[in-house]
């Protein structure tokens, strides 16, 4: 019974689950796939149950494996937090930090910030994963998720990192050939570049105009010949004059400044798109997470100041 779970197995299994395959875990751990498979088999033998269902293409956690992973990650987090509470990591954050961000913003802003962060805190190891769809808030695969818009779930901490607006824009060449939209409804007659990302309703742009009692929101169903799940590609298409684009200010500010893109319907507002760092309430005491969130918030403020 004493050997059912060994302390060293907790980190191994957490890494294995995060990597998603034996070969990826082997590369991460600096082992051979055969060694990883052997250790997993030994763990399952001690536990008396299968923890992972393995096929030639993928692996999936069994219900017992899900339970093992949930407790393993909680125990590892508590060990890190205990070290911090005892003062061993207060001045020098250390340990593994798992970060998730969206494709475009993660590539252009989060990744460079992480580079500067690890230069300042070399004892922190960061794993960055970029994804089109943000992971569920209940998913414990990541320590910090960088998201657009404040999540409605009160079980997580959402710290606002930076202001952000979604703006309508187009290249001057497109406006010259197709004309400038005057009302939200005019967009239905324009070629609009679609982006499929996250859980947002695809093909519908919600635009709000007016003030006070006359303020109203319209749901405009757009049409267009170009669609992508990559924001950078969508921006390039807009720059090349293919249509009207709705995109975060952070991604197009430089093009608006140099005239490569121009605002469309500047008197219309879109749903909130402020940038937030989201993490579990039980991670509030984690020094490496607090240090990272503080750092990226300041980094984004510095970048916004440079672009202003």
Buried (B, 14 or more C-beta within 10 A) or exposed (E): EEEEBEEEBBBBBBBBBBBEBBEBBBEBBEBEBEEBBEBBEEBBEBBEBBBBEEEEEEBEBBEBBEEBBEEBBEBBBEBBBEBBEEEEBEEEBBBBBBBBBBBBBBBEBBBEBBEEBBEEBEEBEBBBBBBBEBBEBEEBBBBBBBBBBBBEEEEBBBBEBBBBBBBBBBBEEBBEEBEBBEEBEBBEEBBBBBBEBBEBEEBEBBBBBEEEEEEEBBEBEBEBEBBBBBBBBBBEBBBEBBBBBBBBBBBBBEBBEEEBBBBBBEEBBBBEBBBBBBBBEBBEBBBBBBBBBBBBBEBBEEBBEEEE
